[in-house]
Amino acid sequence: MNQNYDAYAVAIIIAFGALIIGGLMAAAMAYGQRDAFFFALGAAAAAWISGYAVFLDRPRTFMTLVGLSVVMAIASTLVLAF
């Protein structure tokens, strides 16, 4: 396996799963929005698993999981905004 893929996978797991979407979960908890929290949790889980798709060299699975994560993060943001 190429070592560059490992670095990208770890960056994806950390950046999306922990930092960006973790902030959405914290905001949802602060405002008491249960639906927004669960959307953000689903987005974090999909982003976290997408890092493993990079490890296993599954590009279509990676793109599907990243797309799912983006859609769920947008849904969480919309629930918080409206």
Secondary structure, 3 states (H helix, E strand, C coil): CCHHHHHHHHHHHHHHHHHHHHHHHHHHHHHCCHHHHHHHHHHHHHHHHHHHHHHCCCHHHHHHHHHHHHHHHHHHHHHHHC
